[in-house]
C-alpha cells in the first residue's frame, strides 16, 4: 500500500529532504510550510503524488483545519513528520518575551497542535507513525542556544507521554534526535537577540567549539528515516547521525558521573 506522509517545514532542510525521499520511493506527500513556493519543482515532477499546503503551525485553528484537508486529499494519513522549527540564538538574559513566545509557538506548540490534530485520524484507521523532530541537544542546554534546546526538550518529554497514550490505538511515535545538518537553521531559520557585549567571551567560546563546519547535507539523513518507517516496531528515540550519537553518549556519561559524585548528598533526603 502506498503510504501518505504529512510533513511540516517541508520547503527546506530536513523537511525538504524527507519529502523528496518519500516521493522518490513512490509515496504520496502533503507538504506544508509557511511558504510552499520552493516546492514548485517537486509538484511538476510528482503532480499526482504531492500536495502543497501553506500552513503556519503556530495557528492551532489553521492546523486543525489543515490536517483535515490533508487527510481528505489522499484519503488517509500514515506518517506524520513534525519538522517545522527555527532557532532563537542568544543568551537567556538577552531574549525578549516576544522572541521567546514566538519561538515556543513554532518549536513546541506547533508540533503539539499537529499531534492533537492527527491523532483522531490515525486512531480511526488504527495505525500511523508520528515522527517528532527534536535535537541531539534536547537532553541539556548549551549557552546561546538554550531556548532552542528548551523547546526541543519540552517536545521530547511531551512526545514520550504521547507515545504511551496512543500505543493502544496502533499508533507509533518516534522522537528523532537530529544531529547537526546543513539545514539553514543558523541562517534563514535564525532569530537573533540583541547582543550584550558582556557575553562576548561566551559567544567566542561557543563559536570556537562549533567551528565553521555547517554539517552534512540533509539528504544524507533521509535514508535512515526511510528505513525507520519500514520497521514494524520502531524505537521511541533515535539519534540521527553517527557523530551526534558519540556526542550524546559523552554527555550521558558526564551527567551520570556528576550524579555519582553527589550521590551522598542526594541520599540525605528521604524522597
N, C-alpha and C positions, 0 to 999 in steps of 0.2 A: 504494500500500500504506500502510495506517495504521501509523505507527511507534509504538514503545514506548519511553517515557522512564523512566529511573531517576534520581531526584533526591534528594540528601541535604540535610538542613537545610531541608525544604520547608514548614515550618509558618509561616515568617515571612520578611520581607525579600525578597531576590532569589530564594530558593528558592520561595517562595510565588508571586511574580510569574511565574517561569518555568513553574510548574505550571499556573497559570491560563491563560497564553498557549498552552501546548501543548494543554490541554483545549479551549479555545475554537477551536483550529484543527482539532479533530476527532481529535487524537492520543489515545493511551492512556498513563497515567502510573502508575508505582509511586512514591508519595511517602513518604519516610522522614524521621523526626525522633525525638528522644527523647520528645517529647510531640506526638502527632498529633491531639489533640482539636481544635485550631484549624482543622483541615481538614474538620470535620464538615459545614460548609455546602457545600463542594465535592462531598463524597460524595453529598449529597442532590441536587445539581444534575446530577452526572455519575455516576450509580450504576453504570453498566456500563463506564465508562472510567477510573475512579480506584480504586486500591487503596492504602489507608493501611497503613503498616508501621512500628511502633515500632522504632527502631534506635539504638544507641549506637555510632557509628563507631569509637570508641577500643577497642572489644572486637573483636579480629580474628576470633575464632571466630563471634561473632554476625554479623559482616559476611559471612563466607563462607557461612554458612547462609542469611542474609537474601537475598543475591544469588541463590542457587539458587532460593529461594522466589519471588523477583521474576521470574526468567526463566520459571518454571513458570506464573506467574499468567496471562500473556498469550502464552506460547509462545516468546518471544524478547526480546532487548533490542537497541535500536538507538542510543539517545542516552543517555549517562551523564553526569550533571552532579554533579561533586564540589564541593558548595557549603557543606557543614556547616563551621562555624568560629566562633570567638569572638575577643575582643580581650583581651590582657593589657596593661593600662595601668599604666605606672610605669617608673622608671629601673632600669637593669640591676642596680645595687647593691641596690635595694630588694626585688627579686623573690626569693621563696623557691624552694628546689629543688622543692617540691611544686607551686607555681604554674607554674613553667617546664615541668616534665614533663607536667603536666595539659594545659597549653596546646598543646604539641607533639603530645601524644597525639591531640588532635582535629584541629588545623590541618594537621599534616603526616602523622602516621602514619595517621590516619583515612582521608585521601584515598589514601594508599598501599595500605591494606588493601582499599579498594574497587576500586582499579585492579587489584590482584592477583586479586581475585575475579571481576571482569567479563571480563578478557582471555580466559580459556578459552572463555567463552560466545560472545564476539564472533569469536574465531578460528575456532571451529567453523562459524559461519554465514558467515564470510568477509567480514564488514562490521561497521561500527559507528563511532561518533564519541564520543570521551571529551572532555568539557569540564572543564578544571581551573580552578576559580575561584581566582585569586590576587589581586593588587592592583597598581594603578599604582605603588605604592611598593615593589614587590618587587625593584626594581633597586638599592635602597640604604636604609639605616636612617635614622630620624629620632628624635630624643630623645623619650623617654617611650612610644614605640610601637615600639622597636627589636626587641623579641622577636616582635611580630606580623609585622614586616617580615622577620625572620629565618626564621620558619616559612614565609611565602609565598615567599621567595627559594629556600628548600630545595625546596619543591614545584615551583617554576618550573623549577629545574635538573633535578630528577628527571623531570619531565614531558617535557622536551626529549629526555632519554635514552629515555623510554618511547616517544615518537613514532618514533624511529629503530628501536626494537626491534620494534614492531608493524606498521610500514608494510608489510612483505612479506605480511602476512596480511589486507590490505584494511582495516585499522583506522586511523582518523584521530584525531589528538589536537590540540586547540586550547587554548592557555593564555589564559584570559580575565583580562586585567589590568584589573580593575574600578576605576572612579573612585569618588568619594565619594557614595554614595546613602543616602537616609534609611531604613536597614535596621534601626535599633535596635541596631546594633553597639556604639555608645558608651553605651548604657543597659542594656537587658536582656542584651545579649551581652558585657558587660564584666566582667572580674575585675580589681580594682584592688589595687595593692600598698599597704603601709603607708607613707605619705609621710614622707620625711626632710625636715625643714624647710630643710636646706641647699640643697635643689634647688628651692625655691620660685621663685627668679628664672627658672630654666629653664622651670618649669611655666607661669609667667605669660607668658613669651615665646612658648611653644607655643600657649597659649590665644589670644593676640593674633593670631598668624599664622593660626590656623584660623578664628577668628571664631565667630559664632553660627549660621551657615547650616548646617542639617542636610543639605542636598543635595536633589536631586530625588527624586521617588518612584521606587521600584524598578521599577514598571510601565513607566517610560519607557525602561528598558534592554531590556525583553522583545522589542520588535520587531526590534532588532538581532540578538538571539540567534536568533529565528525565521528571519531572513534568512540568518544564518550557517550554520545546519544544513541549509539547502537548497543550499548551494554544493557542486558536485561536487569541487572542490579547495580546501578551506578552509585558511586560514592557520594556521601554528603558533602565532602570538601575535596577539592582538587587544586593543588598548586600547579599553575601552568607556566612552566619554564624551569629548565634544569638548574640554571644559576640561581634563580629565585628559591628553588627547593633547598639548595645548600644554605642560602642566607636565612631562610625560615628555621631550618634545623639549628643553626648557630644561635639565633635569637631565643629559641625554645630552651636550648641548653644553658644559655646565660640566665634566663629567667628562673629555671629550675635551680641553678647554683645559688641565686640570690635568695630564693625561698629557703633552701637548706641552711644558708649562712645565718638566717634569722629565725630558724625553727624554734630555738629555745625561747625566744620572746613570744612567738605565736602561741606556743603551748601554755603560756602563763594565763591565757584567757580560756574559760570553760566552753565557749560556744563552738 
